């Protein structure tokens, strides 16, 4: 009964806030997230931002809230490395918490590499990168069936060009939510 009442309250709150909110979020000058919001689950099963929504700046799924760490879905890697940087551990913990709270939610981890190295090597490197992210998520409680991995190697660059700046953007794993 208490759960139903909480769900009803969340639905009503979302309706009220959706009618008077504007989109947007607050980030620091460096692009880092300024605040982390609490989430609640609506009767429809979607996570709703209550931190930013409570201030009137955002109402909707926390995956879409620009002030939420869940809106950041790219993990970057050093040259020829599949080690996840310590700076990305909190981000992955936030995604893991979200996924662990909703067993029906699934993701695909898309591994990428820059253009240095052979095509075969880059496919393998992209796979190692996506598997590294997968292991961290599973250590934080995400069920194995919720995570798929794929490697694109150098085939889908985020940035065109033959410079270190472009290559840095191409060495990544993208977290793609597929069970929304």
C-alpha positions as CSV (number, residue, x, y, z in Angstrom):
1,X,0.0,0.0,0.0
2,X,2.8,2.4,0.9
3,X,4.6,1.6,-2.4
4,X,1.4,2.4,-4.3
5,X,0.9,5.6,-2.5
6,X,4.5,6.6,-3.2
7,X,4.1,5.8,-6.9
8,X,0.9,7.8,-7.1
9,X,2.6,10.8,-5.4
10,X,5.6,10.5,-7.9
11,X,3.2,10.5,-10.9
12,X,1.3,13.5,-9.6
13,X,4.5,15.3,-8.8
14,X,5.9,14.6,-12.3
15,X,2.7,15.9,-13.9
16,X,2.8,19.1,-11.9
17,X,6.4,19.7,-12.6
18,X,6.2,18.8,-16.3
19,X,3.6,21.6,-16.7
20,X,5.9,24.3,-15.3
21,X,9.4,23.2,-15.9
22,X,12.0,24.2,-18.4
23,X,14.8,22.1,-19.7
24,X,18.4,22.8,-18.9
25,X,20.9,21.9,-16.3
26,X,23.8,23.3,-14.4
27,X,27.3,22.3,-15.1
28,X,30.5,23.8,-13.9
29,X,32.9,25.7,-16.3
30,X,34.8,22.5,-16.8
31,X,31.7,20.6,-17.9
32,X,31.6,18.5,-14.7
33,X,28.2,17.9,-13.2
34,X,27.4,20.4,-10.5
35,X,24.9,18.3,-8.6
36,X,23.6,14.8,-8.4
37,X,19.8,14.2,-8.0
38,X,17.8,11.7,-6.2
39,X,15.6,9.4,-8.3
40,X,12.3,7.8,-7.7
41,X,10.4,5.3,-9.8
42,X,7.1,6.3,-11.4
43,X,4.2,3.9,-11.8
44,X,5.3,3.5,-15.4
45,X,8.7,2.3,-14.3
46,X,10.7,5.3,-15.5
47,X,13.3,7.0,-13.3
48,X,12.4,10.6,-12.7
49,X,14.7,13.3,-11.7
50,X,13.7,14.8,-8.4
51,X,16.8,16.9,-7.6
52,X,16.8,19.1,-10.6
53,X,13.0,18.8,-11.0
54,X,12.4,20.0,-7.5
55,X,14.2,23.3,-8.3
56,X,12.1,23.6,-11.5
57,X,14.9,23.2,-14.0
58,X,14.2,19.6,-15.2
59,X,11.4,17.1,-15.1
60,X,11.7,13.8,-16.9
61,X,13.9,10.7,-17.0
62,X,17.1,11.1,-15.1
63,X,18.9,9.6,-18.1
64,X,18.0,12.7,-20.0
65,X,18.7,15.3,-17.2
66,X,21.9,17.2,-18.2
67,X,22.7,17.7,-14.5
68,X,22.7,14.0,-13.8
69,X,25.8,11.9,-14.0
70,X,23.7,9.4,-16.0
71,X,23.6,11.9,-18.9
72,X,27.4,11.4,-19.4
73,X,27.7,8.2,-21.3
74,X,31.2,8.2,-22.8
75,X,34.3,6.8,-21.1
76,X,37.6,7.9,-22.7
77,X,40.8,5.9,-22.7
78,X,44.5,6.5,-23.0
79,X,46.5,5.5,-26.1
80,X,46.6,1.7,-26.5
81,X,44.9,1.1,-23.2
82,X,41.8,-0.6,-21.9
83,X,42.2,0.6,-18.3
84,X,39.3,2.7,-17.0
85,X,40.6,5.9,-15.5
86,X,40.0,6.4,-11.8
87,X,38.2,9.7,-12.6
88,X,35.5,7.6,-14.4
89,X,34.8,5.2,-11.5
90,X,32.1,7.3,-9.9
91,X,30.4,7.8,-13.2
92,X,30.3,4.0,-13.7
93,X,29.1,3.5,-10.2
94,X,26.2,5.9,-10.9
95,X,25.3,3.9,-14.0
96,X,25.6,0.6,-12.2
97,X,23.3,1.9,-9.4
98,X,20.7,2.9,-12.0
99,X,20.9,-0.4,-13.8
100,X,20.9,-2.5,-10.7
101,X,17.7,-0.8,-9.5
102,X,15.9,-1.7,-12.8
103,X,16.5,-5.3,-13.9
104,X,14.6,-4.7,-17.1
105,X,17.0,-1.9,-18.2
106,X,19.7,-3.0,-20.7
107,X,22.7,-1.3,-22.2
108,X,25.2,-1.9,-25.0
109,X,28.8,-0.9,-24.5
110,X,30.2,0.2,-27.8
111,X,34.0,0.0,-27.8
112,X,36.0,2.3,-30.2
113,X,39.6,2.9,-31.1
114,X,41.6,5.6,-33.0
115,X,43.0,4.9,-36.4
116,X,46.5,3.9,-35.3
117,X,47.0,0.2,-35.5
118,X,45.5,-2.4,-37.9
119,X,41.8,-2.9,-38.3
120,X,42.0,-6.2,-36.5
121,X,44.0,-4.8,-33.6
122,X,41.5,-1.9,-33.2
123,X,38.5,-4.3,-33.1
124,X,40.3,-6.2,-30.3
125,X,41.2,-3.0,-28.5
126,X,37.6,-1.8,-28.7
127,X,36.4,-5.1,-27.3
128,X,38.9,-5.0,-24.4
129,X,37.7,-1.5,-23.6
130,X,34.0,-2.5,-23.5
131,X,34.8,-5.6,-21.5
132,X,36.7,-3.5,-18.9
133,X,33.7,-1.2,-18.5
134,X,31.4,-4.3,-18.3
135,X,33.5,-5.9,-15.5
136,X,33.3,-2.7,-13.4
137,X,29.5,-2.4,-13.9
138,X,29.1,-6.1,-12.9
139,X,31.3,-5.6,-9.8
140,X,28.8,-2.8,-8.8
141,X,25.8,-5.2,-9.0
142,X,24.7,-5.0,-12.6
143,X,23.4,-8.4,-13.8
144,X,25.3,-9.9,-16.8
145,X,22.1,-10.2,-18.9
146,X,21.7,-6.4,-18.7
147,X,25.0,-5.6,-20.6
148,X,25.9,-6.3,-24.2
149,X,29.2,-5.4,-25.8
150,X,30.2,-4.6,-29.3
151,X,33.5,-3.3,-30.8
152,X,33.6,-1.0,-33.8
153,X,37.3,-0.5,-33.6
154,X,38.2,2.6,-35.8
155,X,35.1,2.3,-38.0
156,X,32.8,4.9,-36.2
157,X,35.0,7.8,-35.2
158,X,33.6,10.5,-33.0
159,X,36.0,13.0,-34.6
160,X,37.4,13.1,-38.1
161,X,41.0,14.0,-38.5
162,X,44.5,12.7,-38.1
163,X,45.6,14.6,-35.0
164,X,46.0,13.7,-31.3
165,X,42.9,15.8,-30.5
166,X,40.8,13.7,-32.8
167,X,42.3,10.4,-31.8
168,X,41.7,11.3,-28.1
169,X,38.0,11.6,-28.8
170,X,37.9,8.3,-30.7
171,X,39.4,6.2,-27.9
172,X,36.2,5.5,-26.0
173,X,33.4,3.3,-24.9
174,X,29.9,4.6,-25.4
175,X,27.1,3.5,-23.0
176,X,23.9,3.1,-25.0
177,X,20.7,2.5,-23.1
178,X,18.6,0.0,-25.1
179,X,15.9,-1.1,-22.7
180,X,14.1,2.3,-22.4
